[in-house]
């Protein structure tokens, strides 16, 4: 079966217009643009309209091969998102953030992963049945992986607004969120690789081999990149070199090590972070990503959504999913923050600063959606797409409100350690431009 190129061009035009319009609308409401982009995909595609007896399947109703083309575009989009996240990772800040940020981040992954997995199991026949069925267990772990993600954008904007971005508490939240995503992506790679015939030990060995490979190769490529940027600063060739490295890492991660391609893209970004031309390259990547590929990625999630198996049970699951997603971060991160000498309200503020979800949660969903368990074409497991969208919306509203409540305390003004948080601010401002 062939497809018409003009049809794809039409789809791209509709996607870009719809995602931009809905993205701007949700931003006006104080929500992340990614929410509007996913909703745009739902509204222009067949996900909702095909369920209504009106004879209209949406402005976009792709054939199977056309969906494959759009999926390819969307995969490039999610790779660029994670590559950009890696570029923004400040290794110096991670080194100086110390033990406290690392422990908070670890809790921000472990507690949501465990509670999310257990919560999902209750909707798939209970803990015993889920843990005795490999497919159901992987589906439940997939749900837990989504809950490990943290979106730093909303938190950064709120901390900056209340003058806490450069404080010890602000730097701790920012560093913990970055480390949280690093650990979360590693966990996702391990979970997805467990679906093969390899044992957990082999999976861990492959993961270790990938990180040894990526760091070893990365050191060499980093030296080359540094030489190029010194000799030819702010040239387009540096961006091309960086993107090539991103795609090579993404390919090698999945093809040779069975690790998610987004992990490879993230590691490529980390290996190029902190150099003189990193911010220049990051902006070039953001322009390419947020102009074309990222909107397609977010819209594709909505376009490819299938609500034909939607059940009343899914609404109850979404409520539980959102509740666990919020409480797991507040309790897990907050308790650890309390044990590492933060005061009560500060510890709660740290927990609240970690609840926001955004593009990384959707990237996790997109990367491992194939773990959703079907049997004879019937949904047996849990599809957390609806819950993920509701979690992003809910936490985007709650995060700034709770942060302002718990930081509105004269005793919480800690030492103003002026750390370099320019990259996070730049990231937010560049996104806002689009």
Secondary structure in CASP SS format (residue, H / E / C, confidence):
PFRMAT SS
TARGET T0000
AUTHOR 0000-0000-0000
METHOD secondary structure of the structure
MODEL  1
X C 1.00
X C 1.00
X C 1.00
X C 1.00
X H 1.00
X H 1.00
X H 1.00
X H 1.00
X H 1.00
X H 1.00
X H 1.00
X H 1.00
X H 1.00
X H 1.00
X H 1.00
X H 1.00
X H 1.00
X H 1.00
X H 1.00
X H 1.00
X H 1.00
X H 1.00
X H 1.00
X H 1.00
X H 1.00
X H 1.00
X H 1.00
X H 1.00
X C 1.00
X C 1.00
X C 1.00
X C 1.00
X H 1.00
X H 1.00
X H 1.00
X H 1.00
X H 1.00
X H 1.00
X H 1.00
X H 1.00
X H 1.00
X H 1.00
X H 1.00
X H 1.00
X C 1.00
X H 1.00
X H 1.00
X H 1.00
X H 1.00
X C 1.00
X C 1.00
X C 1.00
X C 1.00
X C 1.00
X C 1.00
X C 1.00
X C 1.00
X C 1.00
X C 1.00
X C 1.00
X C 1.00
X C 1.00
X C 1.00
X H 1.00
X H 1.00
X H 1.00
X H 1.00
X H 1.00
X H 1.00
X H 1.00
X H 1.00
X H 1.00
X H 1.00
X H 1.00
X H 1.00
X H 1.00
X H 1.00
X H 1.00
X H 1.00
X H 1.00
X H 1.00
X H 1.00
X H 1.00
X H 1.00
X H 1.00
X H 1.00
X H 1.00
X H 1.00
X C 1.00
X C 1.00
X H 1.00
X H 1.00
X H 1.00
X H 1.00
X H 1.00
X H 1.00
X H 1.00
X H 1.00
X H 1.00
X H 1.00
X H 1.00
X H 1.00
X H 1.00
X H 1.00
X H 1.00
X H 1.00
X H 1.00
X H 1.00
X H 1.00
X H 1.00
X H 1.00
X H 1.00
X H 1.00
X H 1.00
X H 1.00
X H 1.00
X H 1.00
X H 1.00
X H 1.00
X H 1.00
X H 1.00
X C 1.00
X C 1.00
X C 1.00
X C 1.00
X C 1.00
X H 1.00
X H 1.00
X H 1.00
X H 1.00
X H 1.00
X H 1.00
X C 1.00
X H 1.00
X H 1.00
X H 1.00
X H 1.00
X H 1.00
X H 1.00
X H 1.00
X H 1.00
X H 1.00
X H 1.00
X H 1.00
X H 1.00
X H 1.00
X H 1.00
X H 1.00
X C 1.00
X C 1.00
X C 1.00
X H 1.00
X H 1.00
X H 1.00
X H 1.00
X H 1.00
X H 1.00
X H 1.00
X H 1.00
X H 1.00
X H 1.00
X C 1.00
X C 1.00
X C 1.00
X C 1.00
X C 1.00
X C 1.00
X H 1.00
X H 1.00
X H 1.00
X H 1.00
X H 1.00
X H 1.00
X H 1.00
X H 1.00
X H 1.00
X H 1.00
X H 1.00
X H 1.00
X H 1.00
X H 1.00
X H 1.00
X H 1.00
X H 1.00
X H 1.00
X H 1.00
X H 1.00
X H 1.00
X H 1.00
X H 1.00
X H 1.00
X H 1.00
X H 1.00
X C 1.00
X C 1.00
X C 1.00
X C 1.00
X C 1.00
X C 1.00
X H 1.00
X H 1.00
X H 1.00
X H 1.00
X H 1.00
X H 1.00
X H 1.00
X H 1.00
X H 1.00
X H 1.00
X H 1.00
X H 1.00
X H 1.00
X H 1.00
X H 1.00
X H 1.00
X H 1.00
X H 1.00
X H 1.00
X H 1.00
X H 1.00
X H 1.00
X H 1.00
X H 1.00
X H 1.00
X H 1.00
X H 1.00
X H 1.00
X H 1.00
X H 1.00
X H 1.00
X H 1.00
X C 1.00
X C 1.00
X C 1.00
X C 1.00
X H 1.00
X H 1.00
X H 1.00
X H 1.00
X H 1.00
X H 1.00
X H 1.00
X H 1.00
X H 1.00
X H 1.00
X H 1.00
X H 1.00
X H 1.00
X H 1.00
X H 1.00
X H 1.00
X H 1.00
X H 1.00
X H 1.00
X H 1.00
X H 1.00
X H 1.00
X C 1.00
X C 1.00
X C 1.00
X H 1.00
X H 1.00
X H 1.00
X H 1.00
X H 1.00
X H 1.00
X H 1.00
X H 1.00
X H 1.00
X H 1.00
X H 1.00
X C 1.00
X C 1.00
X C 1.00
X C 1.00
X C 1.00
X C 1.00
X H 1.00
X H 1.00
X H 1.00
X H 1.00
X H 1.00
X H 1.00
X H 1.00
X H 1.00
X H 1.00
X H 1.00
X H 1.00
X H 1.00
X H 1.00
X H 1.00
X H 1.00
X H 1.00
X H 1.00
X H 1.00
X H 1.00
X H 1.00
X H 1.00
X H 1.00
X H 1.00
X H 1.00
X H 1.00
X H 1.00
X C 1.00
X C 1.00
X C 1.00
X C 1.00
X C 1.00
X C 1.00
X C 1.00
X C 1.00
X H 1.00
X H 1.00
X H 1.00
X H 1.00
X H 1.00
X H 1.00
X H 1.00
X H 1.00
X H 1.00
X H 1.00
X H 1.00
X H 1.00
X H 1.00
X H 1.00
X H 1.00
X H 1.00
X H 1.00
X H 1.00
X H 1.00
X H 1.00
X H 1.00
X H 1.00
X H 1.00
X H 1.00
X H 1.00
X H 1.00
X H 1.00
X H 1.00
X C 1.00
X C 1.00
X C 1.00
X C 1.00
X H 1.00
X H 1.00
X H 1.00
X H 1.00
X H 1.00
X H 1.00
X H 1.00
X H 1.00
X H 1.00
X H 1.00
X C 1.00
X C 1.00
X C 1.00
X C 1.00
X C 1.00
X H 1.00
X H 1.00
X H 1.00
X H 1.00
X H 1.00
X H 1.00
X H 1.00
X H 1.00
X H 1.00
X H 1.00
X H 1.00
X H 1.00
X H 1.00
X C 1.00
X C 1.00
X E 1.00
X E 1.00
X C 1.00
X C 1.00
X E 1.00
X E 1.00
X C 1.00
X C 1.00
X C 1.00
X C 1.00
X C 1.00
X H 1.00
X H 1.00
X H 1.00
X H 1.00
X H 1.00
X H 1.00
X H 1.00
X H 1.00
X H 1.00
X H 1.00
X H 1.00
X H 1.00
X H 1.00
X H 1.00
X H 1.00
X H 1.00
X H 1.00
X H 1.00
X H 1.00
X H 1.00
X H 1.00
X H 1.00
X H 1.00
X C 1.00
X C 1.00
X H 1.00
X H 1.00
X H 1.00
X C 1.00
X C 1.00
X C 1.00
X C 1.00
X C 1.00
X C 1.00
X C 1.00
X C 1.00
X C 1.00
X H 1.00
X H 1.00
X H 1.00
X H 1.00
X H 1.00
X H 1.00
X H 1.00
X H 1.00
X H 1.00
X H 1.00
X H 1.00
X H 1.00
X C 1.00
END
